[in-house]
């Protein structure tokens, strides 16, 4: 598991390889990642948008921006958490993802809660990150 805290918001990531959806012969490796967003602050926050920086082992970079996550813009009161699972296809058997979630407080203060860099590695591949 990978974890990082920004302004009391802790983002935890658990990646996994999806063998049944991957096809190495076609140069397609698919990964899932489960993210938990936990509000350890004393204020209510809402996730407004996401940003992903995805790099495969050949150095190819893709950037993804969008509103919310999995079609939602969750509101987290102090002590609340939100968990979701999504996926990422790569053209190589390993890569790295990192990013942030734009969070907005009730008073209008906004900040980027960092998603720690995490490694996507097919079995038998050396891990890119610990």
N, C-alpha and C positions, 0 to 999 in steps of 0.2 A: 504494500500500500504506500502511496505517496501522499504527503499532507503539507499544507501551508496555511498560515493564518494572516489575514489582513484586517485591521480595525475590528477585531473580535469575530470575524467570519472565517471559519475553518473549512477549507475545501479538502476533501479526501478523495483519492482516485484509486480504483482497483481495476487494472486492465486484464484482458484475457484474449486468447487466440481462439477464433471460431473455425476449427478445422473443416466442419461440414459445409461451410459457406465459402471456403477458400479453394483455389485451383492453381497450385504452383505451376502446372503445365501451361496455364494461360497467364502466368505472371500476375496472379491476383491473390493477395493475402488479406483476410478480413479479421478485424479485431473488434471486440466490445470493450467498453469502459463504463464502470459504474461510478457515479459521482455522488457524494454526500456533501451537502452544504449545511453547515451547522452554525446557528447564530448564538455565539457566546457573548455578544455585546449586551448593553442595556437599552438598546433602541430597536424598533421595528424597521426592517429593511425589505425592499422589493427588488428582485432580480429583473432587470430591464432588458439586457442584451448580453450577447456572448461574442467572444473573439477567440479563434483558434489559429495557431501557427503549427502546421503539420509538415514534418520533414522526413522523407524516406532515407534509407541508407545510402542512396546514390546522391543525396544532396538536393533532390527536387523538393521545392517548398510550395505548399498550398495554404492560402489564408482564407478563413471562413468567418464571416460576420453575420449576425442575425438577431432578430428580436427574441427574447426569452430563450428557453430550452425546452425541447420536445413539445412545442406548442403551448407552453405555460410561462407565466411571469409570476412565480410564487412569491407570496408575502410571508416573511418569517418574523414572528414575534420573538423577543428574547427567550432563549431556550429551545426554540423550534428547530427542526431540520427538514430538509427536502432531499430525497434520493431519486435518481433516475439512471437509466442505462441507455446508451446510444452506441453507435458503431462507426468504424472508419476502415475503408478499404485502402490498401497500399499496393504499389507495383513492385515492392521488394519485401523480403521476409522480415524486415525490422525497420523501425523508425522511432521518431520522438514527437510527442505532442506537448504543447504548452499553451497557455492562454490566460484569459481573465473573464470575469463576469462583472458587468456594470451594475452596481447596487445603488439604490436610491433610498434615503431615509425619509421619514415623514416630514422633517423640517426642510427638505429640499437638498440637503447635503448629498452629493453623489461621489462614489469612489470605485476604483477597480479592485475587486477581490481576486488576487492572483491564484491561478490554477498551477500547481507545481508541474514542472516538466516531468513527463512520465514516458517510460519505454514501452514500445509495442514490439514484441519479439515472438516469432514463431518458434515452436519447440526445436531444439538442436541448434538454435542461433545463439551466439553469445549475447548476453544482455548489454544493451547500450548504456543504460543508467542502472545504478544500484537501487 
